[in-house]
């Protein structure tokens, strides 16, 4: 016993399916846009972080390499504070 479905119901269902898929495509575009923006921002943040880290490492290496054992850069400031 087959049930017959009227043609107008079939055409409405197919139109609804098309509308749903177009809404899904719009959502996918928004999600892709958001993911792309977050990815680019994260990459820029990592580049800035690596630059800051490399600058501090270079400063430490220069300080270790050219450090004078007998000179303390803060010593004269300490002696001024204690004489007050």
HUBEL-V123564 format. One record per backbone hydrogen bond with DSSP energy under -1.0 kcal/mol. CO is the residue of the C=O (numbers start at 1). NH is the residue of the N-H. If there is no record, write none. Layout:
BEGIN
co;nh
CO;NH
CO;NH
END
This chain:
BEGIN
co;nh
6;10
7;11
8;12
9;13
10;14
11;15
12;16
13;17
14;18
15;19
16;20
17;21
18;22
19;23
20;24
21;25
22;26
23;27
24;28
25;29
26;30
27;31
28;32
29;33
30;34
31;35
32;36
33;37
34;38
35;39
36;40
37;41
38;42
39;43
40;44
41;45
42;46
43;47
44;48
45;49
46;50
47;51
48;52
49;53
50;54
51;55
52;56
53;57
54;58
55;59
56;60
57;61
58;62
59;63
60;64
61;65
62;66
74;78
75;79
76;80
77;81
78;82
79;83
END
